[in-house]
Amino acid sequence: CVGNPECNLNSWFQNWELHYCGLHFYSNDFNARKPAVGQLGYKGSWPGIELHNFPGGTFQWLQQSLNNLNQSSVEVNDNSIIMMQHHPFRAPLGVPDFIYGWSGSQKEAFRAMFSSIVPVERFWGVIA
């Protein structure tokens, strides 16, 4: 549990990694923690994503995990890093990104962080 300054509450993030047979899986919890619009009858949290870029949040956890992988003696081949997350980088056709997927600035922040640590050739893709 970490203090989430974006929502002014404590949050638990379900992030994990698995290294198996030369593949490197990262499960990222970018799910929004903001409450849904109760006035419209929605319950739970907003369906969008948040980077959670603060100490203990998903973005910094992933950044540190990729740094650890990059600095380890483990061989990292092309197409061997696989991200698993609820939200795809692109929303389905006809659905605005800000509702379901990543905004342009969120995608750019992710790309910049990832490519500053790991060569892009090593990224296989996202299972969403």
MMTF fields as JSON, N, C-alpha, C and O atoms, coordinates in Angstrom:
{
  "mmtfVersion": "1.0.0",
  "mmtfProducer": "UNKNOWN",
  "numBonds": 511,
  "numAtoms": 512,
  "numGroups": 128,
  "numChains": 1,
  "numModels": 1,
  "chainsPerModel": [1],
  "groupsPerChain": [128],
  "chainIdList": ["A"],
  "bondAtomList": [4, 2, 8, 6, 12, 10, 16, 14, 20, 18, 24, 22, 28, 26, 32, 30, 36, 34, 40, 38, 44, 42, 48, 46, 52, 50, 56, 54, 60, 58, 64, 62, 68, 66, 72, 70, 76, 74, 80, 78, 84, 82, 88, 86, 92, 90, 96, 94, 100, 98, 104, 102, 108, 106, 112, 110, 116, 114, 120, 118, 124, 122, 128, 126, 132, 130, 136, 134, 140, 138, 144, 142, 148, 146, 152, 150, 156, 154, 160, 158, 164, 162, 168, 166, 172, 170, 176, 174, 180, 178, 184, 182, 188, 186, 192, 190, 196, 194, 200, 198, 204, 202, 208, 206, 212, 210, 216, 214, 220, 218, 224, 222, 228, 226, 232, 230, 236, 234, 240, 238, 244, 242, 248, 246, 252, 250, 256, 254, 260, 258, 264, 262, 268, 266, 272, 270, 276, 274, 280, 278, 284, 282, 288, 286, 292, 290, 296, 294, 300, 298, 304, 302, 308, 306, 312, 310, 316, 314, 320, 318, 324, 322, 328, 326, 332, 330, 336, 334, 340, 338, 344, 342, 348, 346, 352, 350, 356, 354, 360, 358, 364, 362, 368, 366, 372, 370, 376, 374, 380, 378, 384, 382, 388, 386, 392, 390, 396, 394, 400, 398, 404, 402, 408, 406, 412, 410, 416, 414, 420, 418, 424, 422, 428, 426, 432, 430, 436, 434, 440, 438, 444, 442, 448, 446, 452, 450, 456, 454, 460, 458, 464, 462, 468, 466, 472, 470, 476, 474, 480, 478, 484, 482, 488, 486, 492, 490, 496, 494, 500, 498, 504, 502, 508, 506],
  "bondOrderList": [1, 1, 1, 1, 1, 1, 1, 1, 1, 1, 1, 1, 1, 1, 1, 1, 1, 1, 1, 1, 1, 1, 1, 1, 1, 1, 1, 1, 1, 1, 1, 1, 1, 1, 1, 1, 1, 1, 1, 1, 1, 1, 1, 1, 1, 1, 1, 1, 1, 1, 1, 1, 1, 1, 1, 1, 1, 1, 1, 1, 1, 1, 1, 1, 1, 1, 1, 1, 1, 1, 1, 1, 1, 1, 1, 1, 1, 1, 1, 1, 1, 1, 1, 1, 1, 1, 1, 1, 1, 1, 1, 1, 1, 1, 1, 1, 1, 1, 1, 1, 1, 1, 1, 1, 1, 1, 1, 1, 1, 1, 1, 1, 1, 1, 1, 1, 1, 1, 1, 1, 1, 1, 1, 1, 1, 1, 1],
  "groupList": [{"groupName": "CYS", "atomNameList": ["N", "CA", "C", "O"], "elementList": ["N", "C", "C", "O"], "formalChargeList": [0, 0, 0, 0], "bondAtomList": [1, 0, 2, 1, 3, 2], "bondOrderList": [1, 1, 2], "singleLetterCode": "C", "chemCompType": "L-PEPTIDE LINKING"}, {"groupName": "VAL", "atomNameList": ["N", "CA", "C", "O"], "elementList": ["N", "C", "C", "O"], "formalChargeList": [0, 0, 0, 0], "bondAtomList": [1, 0, 2, 1, 3, 2], "bondOrderList": [1, 1, 2], "singleLetterCode": "V", "chemCompType": "L-PEPTIDE LINKING"}, {"groupName": "GLY", "atomNameList": ["N", "CA", "C", "O"], "elementList": ["N", "C", "C", "O"], "formalChargeList": [0, 0, 0, 0], "bondAtomList": [1, 0, 2, 1, 3, 2], "bondOrderList": [1, 1, 2], "singleLetterCode": "G", "chemCompType": "PEPTIDE LINKING"}, {"groupName": "ASN", "atomNameList": ["N", "CA", "C", "O"], "elementList": ["N", "C", "C", "O"], "formalChargeList": [0, 0, 0, 0], "bondAtomList": [1, 0, 2, 1, 3, 2], "bondOrderList": [1, 1, 2], "singleLetterCode": "N", "chemCompType": "L-PEPTIDE LINKING"}, {"groupName": "PRO", "atomNameList": ["N", "CA", "C", "O"], "elementList": ["N", "C", "C", "O"], "formalChargeList": [0, 0, 0, 0], "bondAtomList": [1, 0, 2, 1, 3, 2], "bondOrderList": [1, 1, 2], "singleLetterCode": "P", "chemCompType": "L-PEPTIDE LINKING"}, {"groupName": "GLU", "atomNameList": ["N", "CA", "C", "O"], "elementList": ["N", "C", "C", "O"], "formalChargeList": [0, 0, 0, 0], "bondAtomList": [1, 0, 2, 1, 3, 2], "bondOrderList": [1, 1, 2], "singleLetterCode": "E", "chemCompType": "L-PEPTIDE LINKING"}, {"groupName": "LEU", "atomNameList": ["N", "CA", "C", "O"], "elementList": ["N", "C", "C", "O"], "formalChargeList": [0, 0, 0, 0], "bondAtomList": [1, 0, 2, 1, 3, 2], "bondOrderList": [1, 1, 2], "singleLetterCode": "L", "chemCompType": "L-PEPTIDE LINKING"}, {"groupName": "SER", "atomNameList": ["N", "CA", "C", "O"], "elementList": ["N", "C", "C", "O"], "formalChargeList": [0, 0, 0, 0], "bondAtomList": [1, 0, 2, 1, 3, 2], "bondOrderList": [1, 1, 2], "singleLetterCode": "S", "chemCompType": "L-PEPTIDE LINKING"}, {"groupName": "TRP", "atomNameList": ["N", "CA", "C", "O"], "elementList": ["N", "C", "C", "O"], "formalChargeList": [0, 0, 0, 0], "bondAtomList": [1, 0, 2, 1, 3, 2], "bondOrderList": [1, 1, 2], "singleLetterCode": "W", "chemCompType": "L-PEPTIDE LINKING"}, {"groupName": "PHE", "atomNameList": ["N", "CA", "C", "O"], "elementList": ["N", "C", "C", "O"], "formalChargeList": [0, 0, 0, 0], "bondAtomList": [1, 0, 2, 1, 3, 2], "bondOrderList": [1, 1, 2], "singleLetterCode": "F", "chemCompType": "L-PEPTIDE LINKING"}, {"groupName": "GLN", "atomNameList": ["N", "CA", "C", "O"], "elementList": ["N", "C", "C", "O"], "formalChargeList": [0, 0, 0, 0], "bondAtomList": [1, 0, 2, 1, 3, 2], "bondOrderList": [1, 1, 2], "singleLetterCode": "Q", "chemCompType": "L-PEPTIDE LINKING"}, {"groupName": "HIS", "atomNameList": ["N", "CA", "C", "O"], "elementList": ["N", "C", "C", "O"], "formalChargeList": [0, 0, 0, 0], "bondAtomList": [1, 0, 2, 1, 3, 2], "bondOrderList": [1, 1, 2], "singleLetterCode": "H", "chemCompType": "L-PEPTIDE LINKING"}, {"groupName": "TYR", "atomNameList": ["N", "CA", "C", "O"], "elementList": ["N", "C", "C", "O"], "formalChargeList": [0, 0, 0, 0], "bondAtomList": [1, 0, 2, 1, 3, 2], "bondOrderList": [1, 1, 2], "singleLetterCode": "Y", "chemCompType": "L-PEPTIDE LINKING"}, {"groupName": "ASP", "atomNameList": ["N", "CA", "C", "O"], "elementList": ["N", "C", "C", "O"], "formalChargeList": [0, 0, 0, 0], "bondAtomList": [1, 0, 2, 1, 3, 2], "bondOrderList": [1, 1, 2], "singleLetterCode": "D", "chemCompType": "L-PEPTIDE LINKING"}, {"groupName": "ALA", "atomNameList": ["N", "CA", "C", "O"], "elementList": ["N", "C", "C", "O"], "formalChargeList": [0, 0, 0, 0], "bondAtomList": [1, 0, 2, 1, 3, 2], "bondOrderList": [1, 1, 2], "singleLetterCode": "A", "chemCompType": "L-PEPTIDE LINKING"}, {"groupName": "ARG", "atomNameList": ["N", "CA", "C", "O"], "elementList": ["N", "C", "C", "O"], "formalChargeList": [0, 0, 0, 0], "bondAtomList": [1, 0, 2, 1, 3, 2], "bondOrderList": [1, 1, 2], "singleLetterCode": "R", "chemCompType": "L-PEPTIDE LINKING"}, {"groupName": "LYS", "atomNameList": ["N", "CA", "C", "O"], "elementList": ["N", "C", "C", "O"], "formalChargeList": [0, 0, 0, 0], "bondAtomList": [1, 0, 2, 1, 3, 2], "bondOrderList": [1, 1, 2], "singleLetterCode": "K", "chemCompType": "L-PEPTIDE LINKING"}, {"groupName": "ILE", "atomNameList": ["N", "CA", "C", "O"], "elementList": ["N", "C", "C", "O"], "formalChargeList": [0, 0, 0, 0], "bondAtomList": [1, 0, 2, 1, 3, 2], "bondOrderList": [1, 1, 2], "singleLetterCode": "I", "chemCompType": "L-PEPTIDE LINKING"}, {"groupName": "THR", "atomNameList": ["N", "CA", "C", "O"], "elementList": ["N", "C", "C", "O"], "formalChargeList": [0, 0, 0, 0], "bondAtomList": [1, 0, 2, 1, 3, 2], "bondOrderList": [1, 1, 2], "singleLetterCode": "T", "chemCompType": "L-PEPTIDE LINKING"}, {"groupName": "MET", "atomNameList": ["N", "CA", "C", "O"], "elementList": ["N", "C", "C", "O"], "formalChargeList": [0, 0, 0, 0], "bondAtomList": [1, 0, 2, 1, 3, 2], "bondOrderList": [1, 1, 2], "singleLetterCode": "M", "chemCompType": "L-PEPTIDE LINKING"}],
  "groupTypeList": [0, 1, 2, 3, 4, 5, 0, 3, 6, 3, 7, 8, 9, 10, 3, 8, 5, 6, 11, 12, 0, 2, 6, 11, 9, 12, 7, 3, 13, 9, 3, 14, 15, 16, 4, 14, 1, 2, 10, 6, 2, 12, 16, 2, 7, 8, 4, 2, 17, 5, 6, 11, 3, 9, 4, 2, 2, 18, 9, 10, 8, 6, 10, 10, 7, 6, 3, 3, 6, 3, 10, 7, 7, 1, 5, 1, 3, 13, 3, 7, 17, 17, 19, 19, 10, 11, 11, 4, 9, 15, 14, 4, 6, 2, 1, 4, 13, 9, 17, 12, 2, 8, 7, 2, 7, 10, 16, 5, 14, 9, 15, 14, 19, 9, 7, 7, 17, 1, 4, 1, 5, 15, 9, 8, 2, 1, 17, 14],
  "groupIdList": [1, 2, 3, 4, 5, 6, 7, 8, 9, 10, 11, 12, 13, 14, 15, 16, 17, 18, 19, 20, 21, 22, 23, 24, 25, 26, 27, 28, 29, 30, 31, 32, 33, 34, 35, 36, 37, 38, 39, 40, 41, 42, 43, 44, 45, 46, 47, 48, 49, 50, 51, 52, 53, 54, 55, 56, 57, 58, 59, 60, 61, 62, 63, 64, 65, 66, 67, 68, 69, 70, 71, 72, 73, 74, 75, 76, 77, 78, 79, 80, 81, 82, 83, 84, 85, 86, 87, 88, 89, 90, 91, 92, 93, 94, 95, 96, 97, 98, 99, 100, 101, 102, 103, 104, 105, 106, 107, 108, 109, 110, 111, 112, 113, 114, 115, 116, 117, 118, 119, 120, 121, 122, 123, 124, 125, 126, 127, 128],
  "secStructList": [7, 3, 3, 3, 6, 6, 6, 6, 3, 3, 3, 7, 7, 7, 7, 3, 3, 3, 3, 3, 6, 6, 3, 3, 3, 3, 3, 3, 7, 7, 5, 7, 7, 1, 5, 7, 7, 4, 4, 4, 6, 7, 7, 1, 5, 7, 1, 1, 5, 7, 7, 7, 7, 1, 6, 6, 1, 2, 2, 2, 2, 2, 2, 2, 2, 2, 2, 2, 2, 2, 2, 1, 1, 1, 7, 7, 7, 6, 6, 7, 3, 3, 3, 3, 3, 1, 1, 7, 1, 1, 7, 7, 6, 6, 1, 7, 2, 2, 2, 2, 1, 7, 7, 2, 2, 2, 2, 2, 2, 2, 2, 2, 2, 2, 2, 2, 2, 1, 7, 4, 4, 4, 3, 3, 3, 3, 3, 7],
  "xCoordList": [0.847, 0.0, 0.899, 1.797, 0.649, 1.418, 0.459, -0.678, 0.939, 0.16, 0.09, 1.123, -1.102, -1.311, -1.629, -2.766, -0.629, -0.867, -1.792, -2.33, -1.988, -2.881, -4.337, -5.146, -4.677, -6.066, -6.236, -7.348, -5.133, -5.162, -5.764, -6.642, -5.274, -5.705, -4.607, -3.646, -4.739, -3.787, -4.203, -5.39, -3.226, -3.514, -2.637, -1.509, -3.17, -2.429, -2.308, -3.301, -1.102, -0.87, -0.489, 0.39, -1.152, -0.94, 0.066, -0.287, 1.304, 2.373, 3.198, 3.446, 3.618, 4.521, 5.314, 4.964, 6.39, 7.225, 7.583, 7.636, 7.826, 8.188, 9.213, 9.013, 10.303, 11.349, 11.393, 11.696, 11.088, 10.955, 11.419, 10.914, 12.363, 12.842, 13.216, 12.893, 13.878, 14.327, 13.272, 13.543, 12.077, 11.026, 10.875, 11.074, 10.522, 10.414, 9.032, 8.743, 8.181, 6.799, 6.677, 7.208, 5.974, 5.7, 4.203, 3.638, 3.574, 2.155, 2.035, 2.49, 1.413, 1.385, -0.023, -0.96, -0.163, -1.456, -1.56, -1.227, -2.023, -2.243, -3.718, -4.131, -4.508, -5.931, -6.129, -5.423, -7.097, -7.4, -7.874, -8.507, -7.564, -8.037, -9.059, -9.578, -9.339, -10.326, -11.715, -11.977, -12.609, -13.956, -14.739, -14.533, -15.639, -16.521, -17.485, -17.59, -18.163, -19.096, -20.384, -21.272, -20.47, -21.621, -22.922, -23.985, -22.855, -24.067, -24.726, -25.926, -23.945, -24.488, -24.858, -25.253, -24.728, -25.107, -24.002, -24.251, -22.763, -21.654, -21.067, -21.006, -20.64, -19.996, -18.566, -18.236, -17.727, -16.354, -15.438, -15.576, -14.5, -13.529, -13.705, -14.361, -13.104, -13.115, -12.443, -11.465, -12.928, -12.375, -11.04, -10.46, -10.549, -9.317, -8.065, -8.12, -6.928, -5.648, -4.984, -5.282, -4.085, -3.224, -1.832, -1.695, -0.815, 0.555, 1.009, 1.877, 0.44, 0.872, 2.375, 3.136, 2.78, 4.209, 4.593, 4.75, 4.737, 5.172, 5.81, 5.59, 6.592, 7.252, 6.241, 5.262, 6.499, 5.602, 4.529, 3.798, 4.415, 3.417, 3.912, 5.086, 3.029, 3.326, 4.428, 5.331, 4.378, 5.352, 6.766, 7.663, 6.974, 8.321, 8.715, 9.897, 7.76, 8.072, 8.582, 9.598, 7.872, 8.279, 9.636, 10.479, 9.836, 11.115, 12.257, 13.287, 12.088, 13.118, 13.298, 14.426, 12.206, 12.297, 13.051, 13.866, 12.783, 13.504, 14.972, 15.84, 15.256, 16.648, 17.361, 18.499, 16.691, 17.284, 17.579, 18.638, 16.637, 16.837, 18.015, 18.855, 18.07, 19.118, 20.504, 21.493, 20.572, 21.85, 22.213, 23.307, 21.31, 21.577, 22.421, 22.684, 22.826, 23.609, 22.714, 23.207, 21.398, 20.449, 20.502, 20.497, 20.551, 20.54, 19.123, 18.157, 19.019, 17.722, 17.763, 18.47, 16.999, 16.965, 15.894, 15.042, 15.946, 14.897, 13.561, 13.498, 12.505, 11.133, 10.949, 10.146, 11.674, 11.565, 10.89, 10.656, 10.575, 9.906, 8.437, 8.096, 7.577, 6.141, 5.433, 5.626, 4.616, 3.838, 2.425, 1.839, 1.903, 0.516, -0.172, 0.293, -1.28, -2.009, -3.441, -3.741, -4.302, -5.722, -6.018, -6.838, -5.374, -5.681, -4.692, -3.481, -5.198, -4.305, -3.752, -4.291, -2.67, -2.121, -3.068, -3.051, -3.884, -4.878, -6.265, -6.467, -7.215, -8.599, -9.204, -8.721, -10.255, -10.936, -11.469, -11.734, -11.62, -12.115, -13.433, -14.356, -13.51, -14.73, -14.806, -15.73, -13.862, -13.855, -12.73, -11.571, -13.059, -12.0, -10.941, -11.271, -9.668, -8.568, -8.738, -8.448, -9.204, -9.263, -10.25, -10.185, -11.159, -12.116, -11.559, -11.678, -10.954, -10.605, -9.12, -8.623, -8.412, -7.017, -6.077, -6.407, -4.931, -3.875, -3.996, -4.285, -3.778, -3.733, -2.392, -1.473, -2.289, -1.037, 0.122, 1.221, -0.097, 0.994, 1.397, 2.571, 0.437, 0.769, 1.596, 2.568, 1.204, 1.967, 3.385, 4.348, 3.507, 4.827, 5.702, 6.886, 5.143, 5.91, 6.378, 7.52, 5.496, 5.855, 6.965, 7.959, 6.797, 7.809, 9.163, 10.198, 9.142, 10.395, 11.096, 12.307, 10.339, 10.928, 11.481, 12.624, 10.681, 11.083, 12.316, 13.284, 12.295, 13.4, 14.672, 15.755, 14.558, 15.767, 16.493, 17.655, 15.815, 16.395, 16.706, 17.785, 15.776, 15.861, 15.731, 14.858, 16.572, 16.39, 14.993, 14.525, 14.349, 12.973, 12.835, 11.768, 13.873, 13.799, 13.474, 12.961, 13.766, 13.534, 12.074, 11.677, 11.279, 9.879, 9.033, 8.974, 8.382, 7.517, 6.188, 5.728, 5.564, 4.267, 3.502, 4.058, 2.197, 1.316, 0.209, -0.387, -0.063, -1.245, -2.211, -1.969, -3.3, -4.269, -5.606, -6.548],
  "yCoordList": [-1.175, 0.0, 1.247, 1.378, 2.128, 3.369, 4.55, 4.425, 5.683, 6.901, 7.317, 7.449, 7.524, 7.893, 9.384, 9.779, 10.23, 11.67, 12.124, 13.23, 11.292, 11.666, 11.657, 12.422, 10.793, 10.663, 10.964, 10.912, 11.28, 11.57, 10.416, 10.613, 9.207, 8.023, 6.969, 7.116, 5.925, 4.82, 3.851, 3.575, 3.334, 2.417, 1.182, 1.236, 0.072, -1.173, -1.412, -1.357, -1.674, -1.908, -3.363, -3.891, -4.0, -5.415, -5.574, -6.045, -5.183, -5.298, -6.543, -6.861, -7.24, -8.375, -8.63, -8.161, -9.383, -9.757, -11.231, -11.798, -11.837, -13.25, -13.392, -12.892, -14.071, -14.338, -15.852, -16.593, -16.308, -17.733, -18.066, -17.504, -18.964, -19.471, -18.34, -18.408, -17.323, -16.239, -15.191, -14.242, -15.347, -14.348, -13.57, -14.11, -12.303, -11.418, -10.777, -9.913, -11.212, -10.753, -9.699, -9.867, -8.62, -7.571, -7.302, -6.925, -7.494, -7.204, -5.859, -5.692, -4.905, -3.52, -3.093, -3.233, -2.582, -2.106, -0.598, 0.21, -0.239, 1.167, 1.546, 2.612, 0.697, 0.989, 2.254, 2.501, 3.038, 4.29, 4.012, 2.99, 4.92, 4.834, 5.932, 6.011, 6.768, 7.828, 7.213, 6.275, 7.725, 7.143, 7.424, 8.435, 6.502, 6.682, 7.835, 8.32, 8.25, 9.378, 8.877, 8.365, 9.037, 8.554, 9.228, 8.612, 10.488, 11.209, 10.57, 10.739, 9.836, 9.162, 7.71, 6.969, 7.312, 5.964, 4.929, 3.744, 5.365, 4.429, 4.143, 5.024, 2.911, 2.523, 2.093, 1.813, 2.04, 1.587, 2.722, 3.844, 2.433, 3.445, 3.805, 3.096, 4.917, 5.399, 4.349, 3.738, 4.118, 3.039, 3.353, 2.472, 4.556, 4.936, 4.43, 3.621, 4.924, 4.538, 5.743, 6.895, 5.44, 6.434, 5.817, 4.627, 6.609, 6.084, 5.762, 4.91, 6.424, 6.244, 6.496, 5.653, 7.679, 8.04, 8.762, 9.982, 7.987, 8.469, 7.29, 6.146, 7.531, 6.422, 5.357, 5.659, 4.121, 3.013, 2.789, 1.801, 3.685, 3.559, 2.672, 2.306, 2.335, 1.402, 1.889, 1.12, 3.139, 3.647, 3.539, 3.056, 3.985, 3.925, 2.493, 2.159, 1.633, 0.218, -0.412, -1.108, -0.165, -0.732, -0.185, -0.928, 1.087, 1.702, 1.034, 0.709, 0.828, 0.179, -1.282, -1.773, -1.98, -3.388, -3.543, -4.454, -2.652, -2.708, -2.345, -2.934, -1.38, -1.052, -2.255, -2.553, -2.947, -4.135, -5.205, -5.832, -5.415, -6.403, -5.995, -6.825, -4.738, -4.225, -4.362, -4.581, -4.234, -4.284, -5.687, -5.901, -6.64, -8.003, -8.753, -8.254, -9.931, -10.768, -11.626, -12.427, -11.465, -12.239, -11.758, -10.555, -12.685, -12.316, -11.908, -12.62, -10.766, -10.267, -10.21, -9.389, -11.089, -11.171, -10.261, -9.746, -10.067, -9.31, -10.009, -11.235, -9.229, -9.729, -10.589, -11.522, -10.29, -11.133, -10.428, -11.06, -9.149, -8.418, -8.27, -7.697, -8.785, -8.81, -8.096, -8.433, -7.112, -6.378, -6.959, -7.269, -7.097, -7.522, -6.457, -6.105, -5.953, -4.914, -4.901, -5.394, -4.336, -4.34, -3.473, -3.845, -2.347, -1.398, -1.508, -1.506, -1.604, -1.603, -0.196, 0.785, -0.112, 1.208, 2.001, 3.232, 1.311, 1.972, 1.482, 0.295, 2.4, 2.033, 1.405, 1.646, 0.604, 0.046, 1.17, 2.273, 0.893, 1.855, 2.462, 1.741, 3.759, 4.447, 4.805, 5.507, 4.344, 4.655, 5.66, 5.381, 6.821, 7.814, 7.269, 6.609, 7.548, 7.069, 7.455, 6.65, 8.677, 9.13, 8.339, 8.396, 7.605, 6.8, 5.414, 4.913, 4.795, 3.385, 3.102, 2.166, 3.894, 3.597, 4.659, 5.403, 4.709, 5.616, 6.935, 6.944, 8.029, 9.322, 9.43, 8.655, 10.376, 10.576, 10.877, 10.359, 11.703, 12.055, 10.862, 10.715, 10.01, 8.812, 7.837, 7.261, 7.653, 6.774, 7.305, 6.539, 8.611, 9.207, 9.038, 8.724, 9.24, 9.058, 7.612, 7.36, 6.656, 5.246, 4.926, 4.292, 5.362, 5.106, 5.698, 5.049, 6.934, 7.605, 6.852, 6.639, 6.451, 5.719, 4.387, 4.045, 3.632, 2.307, 2.373, 1.649, 3.232, 3.284, 3.877, 3.687, 4.59, 5.097, 4.001, 4.167, 2.887, 1.795, 0.581, 0.0, 0.197, -1.054, -0.767, 0.007, -1.366, -1.194, -1.667, -2.719, -0.894, -1.175, -2.549, -3.157, -3.04, -4.35, -5.471, -6.519, -5.254, -6.3, -6.381, -7.329, -5.386, -5.316, -6.113, -5.782, -7.154, -7.969, -7.278, -7.14, -6.84, -6.185, -6.27, -6.569, -5.997, -5.934, -6.961, -7.093, -7.687, -8.534, -7.754, -7.562, -7.311, -6.478, -7.167, -6.625],
  "zCoordList": [0.0, 0.0, 0.0, 0.832, -0.916, -0.996, -1.069, -1.524, -0.615, -0.736, -2.194, -2.849, -2.707, -4.096, -4.152, -3.894, -4.489, -4.503, -5.622, -5.563, -6.644, -7.743, -7.311, -7.835, -6.354, -5.908, -4.433, -3.908, -3.76, -2.33, -1.53, -0.689, -1.81, -1.074, -1.133, -1.889, -0.354, -0.4, -1.492, -1.666, -2.229, -3.332, -3.244, -2.753, -3.725, -3.878, -5.373, -6.099, -5.829, -7.247, -7.456, -6.774, -8.397, -8.684, -9.827, -10.909, -9.586, -10.569, -10.263, -9.1, -11.302, -11.094, -12.36, -13.444, -12.197, -13.334, -13.226, -12.135, -14.386, -14.465, -15.581, -16.688, -15.283, -16.269, -16.457, -15.521, -17.681, -17.927, -19.342, -20.314, -19.451, -20.751, -21.713, -22.899, -21.223, -22.079, -22.387, -23.123, -21.837, -22.009, -20.708, -19.619, -20.837, -19.674, -19.687, -20.514, -18.758, -18.682, -17.579, -16.481, -17.886, -16.909, -16.918, -17.945, -15.785, -15.645, -14.938, -13.806, -15.627, -15.167, -14.783, -15.569, -13.598, -13.11, -13.359, -12.492, -14.548, -14.877, -14.713, -15.171, -14.074, -13.909, -13.085, -12.107, -13.504, -12.814, -11.395, -11.128, -10.503, -9.126, -8.817, -7.703, -9.803, -9.592, -9.586, -10.34, -8.748, -8.698, -9.979, -10.65, -10.293, -11.445, -11.172, -10.046, -12.187, -12.06, -11.425, -12.106, -10.09, -9.345, -9.737, -9.659, -10.159, -10.551, -11.772, -11.989, -12.57, -13.746, -13.456, -14.357, -12.199, -11.815, -11.883, -11.662, -12.191, -12.277, -10.904, -10.046, -10.707, -9.451, -9.762, -10.915, -8.745, -8.933, -9.336, -8.848, -10.23, -10.628, -12.096, -12.859, -12.462, -13.83, -14.721, -14.29, -15.944, -16.767, -17.44, -18.073, -17.324, -18.012, -17.335, -16.408, -17.815, -17.237, -16.59, -16.906, -15.685, -15.059, -14.982, -14.697, -15.232, -15.186, -13.766, -13.576, -12.778, -11.385, -11.288, -10.812, -11.75, -11.778, -10.489, -10.461, -9.443, -8.133, -7.409, -7.807, -6.36, -5.659, -5.211, -4.529, -5.606, -5.287, -6.336, -6.262, -7.319, -8.375, -9.507, -9.552, -10.402, -11.487, -12.418, -12.746, -12.851, -13.82, -13.274, -13.965, -12.035, -11.455, -11.127, -11.201, -10.764, -10.541, -11.84, -11.837, -12.956, -14.235, -14.668, -15.171, -14.476, -14.824, -14.06, -14.651, -12.774, -11.958, -12.356, -12.407, -12.639, -13.048, -14.36, -14.504, -15.326, -16.599, -16.415, -17.058, -15.544, -15.225, -14.625, -14.988, -13.705, -13.08, -14.127, -14.097, -15.057, -16.116, -16.999, -17.344, -17.356, -18.233, -17.596, -18.295, -16.264, -15.565, -15.093, -14.569, -15.272, -14.812, -15.845, -16.939, -15.477, -16.385, -17.266, -18.061, -17.13, -17.927, -19.374, -19.631, -20.305, -21.717, -22.124, -21.851, -22.772, -23.227, -24.752, -25.337, -25.377, -26.837, -27.42, -26.696, -28.73, -29.403, -29.209, -29.124, -29.14, -28.986, -27.738, -27.747, -26.674, -25.476, -24.297, -23.267, -24.419, -23.338, -23.698, -24.733, -22.843, -23.097, -21.95, -20.782, -22.294, -21.299, -21.262, -22.299, -20.076, -19.9, -19.059, -17.975, -19.571, -18.847, -19.356, -20.443, -18.554, -18.901, -20.118, -20.957, -20.219, -21.285, -22.443, -22.225, -23.667, -24.821, -25.051, -24.539, -25.826, -26.136, -27.033, -27.017, -27.808, -28.648, -28.276, -28.019, -28.248, -27.976, -29.23, -30.336, -29.068, -30.241, -31.133, -30.655, -32.398, -33.364, -32.88, -32.502, -32.896, -32.495, -31.025, -30.615, -30.223, -28.795, -28.53, -28.836, -27.967, -27.7, -26.741, -25.755, -27.036, -26.192, -24.737, -23.851, -24.467, -23.079, -22.238, -21.01, -22.859, -22.093, -21.809, -20.691, -22.807, -22.669, -22.767, -22.14, -23.541, -23.805, -23.268, -22.344, -23.852, -23.441, -24.197, -25.393, -23.51, -24.192, -24.916, -24.652, -25.809, -26.53, -25.601, -25.802, -24.589, -23.662, -22.798, -22.461, -22.437, -21.657, -22.5, -22.012, -23.774, -24.661, -24.851, -24.833, -25.032, -25.24, -24.004, -24.129, -22.818, -21.577, -21.448, -21.062, -21.771, -21.702, -22.702, -22.348, -23.945, -24.979, -24.601, -24.745, -24.118, -23.748, -22.618, -22.671, -21.598, -20.475, -20.956, -20.655, -21.7, -22.147, -23.034, -22.8, -24.05, -25.005, -24.408, -24.96, -23.292, -22.636, -21.863, -21.491, -21.621, -20.831, -21.689, -21.576, -22.54, -23.284, -24.784, -25.178, -25.624, -27.069, -27.495, -27.058, -28.335, -28.728, -29.401, -29.326, -30.044, -30.701, -29.712, -30.106, -28.457, -27.456, -27.014, -26.336, -27.4, -27.0, -27.977, -29.162, -27.494, -28.336, -28.541, -29.675, -27.459, -27.564, -26.263, -25.206, -26.367, -25.203, -25.352, -26.421, -24.28, -24.188, -23.312, -22.12, -23.907, -23.169, -23.094, -22.514]
}
